[in-house]
Amino acid sequence: MPYEQAVTQFLEYLELEQNRSSKTIENYSHYLTRLSDFAGDIKLADIDVELVRKWRLWLNRLGTNTSDELSKITQNYHLIALRSFLRFCAKRGYTALAPDKIELARTTRPQVTFLNPEEVENLFSQPDISKLNGLRDRAILELLFSSGLRISELVGLDRDHINLKRREFMVRGKGQKDRPIFISQEAANWISRYLDKRQDNVKALFIRYGGSKKVDLTGNYHRLTARSIQRMVARYARLAGITKHVSPHTLRHSFATDLLMNGADLRSVQAMLGHSNIATTQIYTHVTDPHLKEVHDKFQSKRK
């Protein structure tokens, strides 16, 4: 069977039988197309250990717009897609390489960047709340830090998704999994202040006001994009004098770190972040390190 034909069947399988999101299908298509970009017009049976080894070498030397090479994590995304594809082929009875022959590259544990309480307050004080877009930006910052939402989850929110009185709502995150989101009273207050100032009937929770179109009463607004929010967060971080790289995901890290520092257990943080595997949540356990010194000082016998 031609490789591209099998890939098409696999993507249809993800859509119809696995009910995977359009973004996931798009990503898998991109990664698997990279194999045909390298190997050309191949058949499924042509994929063997040696071809995969040469492809991995090609990926390792493949540059991006911002780097001379793909990161090991990005390379692994390609391998994970191929392994999933090969599992599908095995399930369909197609002659193909065994999925367990695909070994992922070893990666270093990612460094988690988070903001301390003072940095959070400095960041939050930057938007000009006398203007509507400033109120919107303050509400976005408060919501990101209070909820631990992913940027993709935040931009998809509509007004009727969020219950400001109960301060909770549901989102559908990665893997089409639903999870409850809880927000602080402070975040609810800022969102309420922002919505009270709006004079439109657009359903999106956060909309843009810049660009060629002016704010009016016709509802001719546009939902904010993830890129717009990333630029906004980075700009306020610079204004706040924060030298570390700050993104919406930094606020998600700060949310998790804040919970753990205040006594939350790892399983609860895992549920609130929507992690399928607690090993993903364990990258935040570094925040317990300061407590180790306290324990040491408290229980280590004092030499006189």
Residue pairs with C-beta under 8 A, 6 or more apart in sequence:
1 43
1 44
1 45
1 94
2 41
2 42
2 43
2 44
3 35
3 36
3 39
3 41
3 42
3 43
3 44
3 46
3 47
4 36
4 41
6 44
6 85
6 89
6 94
6 96
7 29
7 32
7 33
7 36
7 85
9 88
9 92
10 28
10 32
10 84
10 85
10 88
10 89
11 25
11 28
11 29
13 88
14 20
14 24
14 25
14 28
15 25
19 176
20 175
20 176
21 176
23 152
24 175
27 77
27 81
28 81
28 84
28 85
31 77
31 78
31 80
31 81
31 82
32 81
32 82
32 85
34 55
34 59
34 78
35 47
35 55
35 78
35 82
36 42
38 54
38 55
38 58
38 59
39 46
39 51
39 55
42 51
44 89
44 94
44 95
44 96
45 95
45 96
47 86
47 96
47 97
48 97
49 97
49 101
52 82
52 97
52 101
52 102
56 75
56 79
56 105
59 70
59 75
59 78
60 69
60 70
60 75
61 69
62 69
62 70
63 69
63 70
64 70
72 105
72 106
72 107
72 108
73 107
73 110
75 105
76 104
76 105
76 107
79 102
79 103
79 104
79 105
80 104
82 102
83 99
83 102
84 99
86 96
86 97
86 98
86 99
86 102
87 99
89 96
90 96
90 98
90 99
109 283
110 283
112 253
112 257
112 283
112 284
112 286
113 244
113 245
113 246
113 250
113 253
114 250
114 253
114 254
114 256
114 257
114 287
115 123
115 242
115 246
115 250
115 251
115 254
119 240
119 242
120 145
120 254
122 240
122 241
122 242
123 141
123 236
123 237
123 240
123 242
123 246
124 138
124 141
124 142
124 145
125 240
126 236
126 239
126 240
127 134
127 135
127 137
127 138
127 141
127 236
128 134
129 135
129 138
129 193
132 194
132 197
132 198
132 209
132 215
133 209
133 210
135 190
135 193
135 194
135 197
136 194
136 206
136 207
136 209
137 232
137 236
138 190
138 194
139 187
139 190
139 191
139 193
139 194
139 206
140 154
140 206
140 224
140 229
140 232
141 233
141 236
141 251
142 184
142 186
142 187
142 190
142 191
143 149
143 154
143 183
143 187
143 190
143 191
144 154
144 233
144 248
144 251
144 252
144 255
145 187
145 251
145 254
145 255
145 258
146 183
146 184
146 186
146 187
146 255
147 181
147 182
147 183
147 187
147 255
148 181
148 252
148 255
148 256
148 272
148 273
149 171
149 181
149 252
150 173
150 174
150 248
150 249
150 252
150 274
151 226
151 229
151 230
151 248
151 249
152 226
153 171
153 172
153 173
154 206
154 229
154 248
155 206
155 223
155 224
155 225
155 226
155 229
156 171
157 171
157 204
157 205
157 206
158 203
158 204
158 205
159 195
159 203
159 204
159 205
160 203
161 169
161 170
161 171
161 205
162 169
162 183
162 191
162 205
163 169
164 188
164 191
164 192
167 182
167 183
167 184
167 185
167 187
167 188
168 180
168 181
168 182
168 183
169 180
169 181
170 178
170 179
170 180
170 181
171 178
171 179
171 181
171 274
172 178
173 179
173 274
174 274
174 276
175 276
177 274
177 276
179 271
179 272
179 274
181 272
182 272
183 191
191 205
199 217
200 207
200 215
200 217
200 219
200 221
201 219
202 219
202 221
204 221
204 223
204 224
206 223
206 224
206 229
207 221
207 222
207 223
207 224
208 221
208 222
208 223
208 224
208 225
208 228
209 215
209 221
211 222
213 220
213 221
213 222
215 221
226 248
229 248
230 247
230 248
233 246
233 247
233 248
233 250
233 251
234 245
234 246
234 247
237 244
237 246
244 250
252 273
253 284
256 269
256 272
256 273
256 281
256 284
257 284
257 287
259 268
259 269
259 272
260 266
260 269
260 284
260 285
260 287
260 288
261 287
266 278
266 281
266 282
266 284
266 285
267 278
269 281
269 284
270 278
270 280
270 281
273 280
273 281
275 281
